[in-house]
Amino acid sequence: MFENIQKKFSLAFKNLSGKGKISEKNIKDAVKEVKLSLLEADVNYKVVKNFIDSVKEKALGEKVLESLTPDQEFIRILKNELIELMGGKEPEKLVISRNPGYIMLVGLQGSGKTTSAAKLAKMYKEKGKKPLLVAADTYRPAAIDQLITLGTQIDVPVFSGDKVNARKIVKEAKNYAEKMLHDIVIIDTAGRLHIDDDMMKELEDIKNYIKPEEILMVVDSMMGQDAVRTAKDFNDRLELNGFIVTKLDGDSRGGVIISIRHVTGKPIKLAGTGEKIVALEPFYADRYAGRILG
Ligand code: GDP
């Protein structure tokens, strides 16, 4: 993961290490390397510009210029800025206070939505909750079967109603959840390969009906800037609460996790780190900043 960006960053640090006295030019060169590596990692251009301005300002301060280990000082600045950009040290929690509480997952097809729904259900089950999964992805019948299979694996019931009308499924699922005393309801909604208006209308309709406390978009970290643009569109239409970024175990370049918060103003709340049902964890920005820096 993040291999390219790590290699590039280490080049920038090398230029600063082992130098007796560091000059403004050395730092500016290092900042330039960092800028190129971010752009190559598919980080949004505006994000890169902001980030670089801020790093430059701090790195040209006395602390780095006077430091005996300018490379270390520079890395420290980069790490802090990255953490800040990705949302601060403490991961943002899901906030569920109603009973039952509703979590609605949205996102494009293939992003890992159905898998993440099951992962979330398992997470809550382990906390002693009584989750219900709702299969409202009527656009892709296989997704309903997939959720039912996953639900069986983790011993969480899956409500799939008539498997045709998403809004009706959600409405009936609400009654069912209340009757069966479920305290968390996780709704898997329809995704498409690209955003389309019918899908958005359906999602808005479900959102307005159920008023979920958490509406989370599932985003594939391997998709780069396309994913960030799509995230912005989803957020503009649905006012998300945050993101679940998946496939962080793969060889993603880093662009999504570095850009998405700045571009949308919404936090990454959870990270998907594998295909297994337990591979979901709070998003620790400092850990990822550490990994990006190698
Ligand atoms: P959906 O179309 O959005 O519902 O996506 P799925 O849940 O069906 O996931 C698509 C593929 O991504 C499946 O093969 C999943 O096993 C895989 N997947 C989902 N999350 C992760 C993850 O965090 N890491 C990895 N490596 N694969 C994942």
Residues whose N, C-alpha, C, O or C-beta is under 5 A from the ligand:
A	BS01	GDP	L108 Q109 G110 S111 G112 K113 T114 T115 S116 T246 K247 L248 D249 G272 T273 G274 E275 A279
